[in-house]
Amino acid sequence: MMFFSNRLSRLLGTGMLVFLLASSTTFAQGDNTELLATLASLQQQIDELRQQLDQSRQQGVATEAKVEAVAEVIDAELLQLPASKQSIVSGYGELHYNNLDASDPSRDLEEVDFHRFVLLFGHQFNDKTRFYSELEVEHSLIGGGGGTPGEVELEQAFIEHDLNPGLHLKAGLFLLPVGILNETHEPPTFYGVERNDVENIIVPSTWWEAGAGLNGRWGMDWSWDLALSSGLQMPTSGGSAFRIRSGRQKVAKAVASDGAITARLRYLGIAGLQAAVTVQYQFDPSQAANDGLDDGTLVEAHVDYRRGDFGLRALFARWDFSGAAVEAADADKQTGWYVEPSYRVTNRLGLYTRFEDVRGARGRDRFDQWELGLNWWLNENVVFKFDYRDRNHDLAGESGRDFTGIDLGVGYSF
């Protein structure tokens, strides 16, 4: 279109120049026959170009209209597709450096470890039904002989379905609704290079089971969870006897003679506050009858509060086991608690301190620990961490495990 417009302008200019030259010649010679023929030819060319220009303009308008119509059709089709029909990929990971000086020098630790590399896959089949999964590589290296420490774990793989806007059903392999970190443990979401020890030894995070669950809301302030799942298989002899973390079966050909039932109630009625209580009953935490470990009950309560730059996390957890063997081993009551205040100095820099007290089954799992440190977020999904720890054990026979030391870490999530 621009080509025809420029050409028409040039012809008009040429025509005017020819007209002026011819006019001067005509007035001089008195003969205008040749001039009229020239002007007629120019006029014909101008008319033809005008027609071509009009046709081009009409074609341009028609083309633009067609493009707009196609765009409207595409938009309409996209609007008709369910917005929930999509697959998602996300993940997180963390690299740790630990430098710990123990009372017994043979227990000193200086190592670097890519502790976790995790990919999460999800898919929404429609606006009511979705799938979640989590696949993790721990300690970077699997196989290859030589006692390599790594392992691959499937931590989540479940279907969730909305029964109604306030009631949801899940079935498959899922994280149990207990504690602060068990369901939300991406590195940028918590302070400290290592996860706290209460939610490692007493609440054995990360802790998943197979089963089915319901969750829903009561009004705007309350939510609840109820799950029936596979249970623990805690050893009753050896160096890890009655150790809760050693009882996780990870749904790998897990013995399912006796399961567990878990219930959680959460309060969300105050801005910045999440408070929850979880109760779990294990029908037989060893999966074996008449072995001196009959049943077990976990009660866990926590608050996670943030007001402006100030934050506070506090958690208490207690197991009560029954049975002659667990009572004789003084492992029938296992408890832990921690308090963690924090302060965001800037949007990127946060400081914290934590005190925790752990009373587990083994002597090495009975200690108190002070910790302080900082998180520096490059953005909300990438964080660098530093902390200092001071641990002291209760039993004299474990005093060689007392230590002080520093940890460095980098973590991300997406």
Buried (B, 14 or more C-beta within 10 A) or exposed (E): EEEBEEBBEEBEEEBEEBBEEBEEBBEEEEEBEEBEEBBEEBEEBBEEBEEBBEEBEEEEEEEEEEEEEEEEEEEEEEEEEEEEEEEEEEBBBBBBBBEBBBBEEEEEEEEEBBBBBBBBBBBBBEEBBBBBBBBBBBBBEEEEEEEEEBEEBBBBBBBBBBEEEEEBBBEBBBBBBBBBBBBEBBBBBBBBBBBBBBBBBBBBBBBBBBBBBBBBBEEEEEBBBBBEBBBBBBBBEEEBBBBBBBBBBBBEEBBBBBBBBBBBBBBBEEEEBBBBBBBBBBBBBBBBEEBBBBBBBBBBBBBBBBEEEEBBBBBBBBBBBBBEBBBEBEBBEBBBBBBBBBEBEEEBEBBBBBBBBBBBBBBBBBBBBBBBBBBBBEEEBBBBBBBEBEBBBBEEEBEBBBBBBBBBBBBBBE
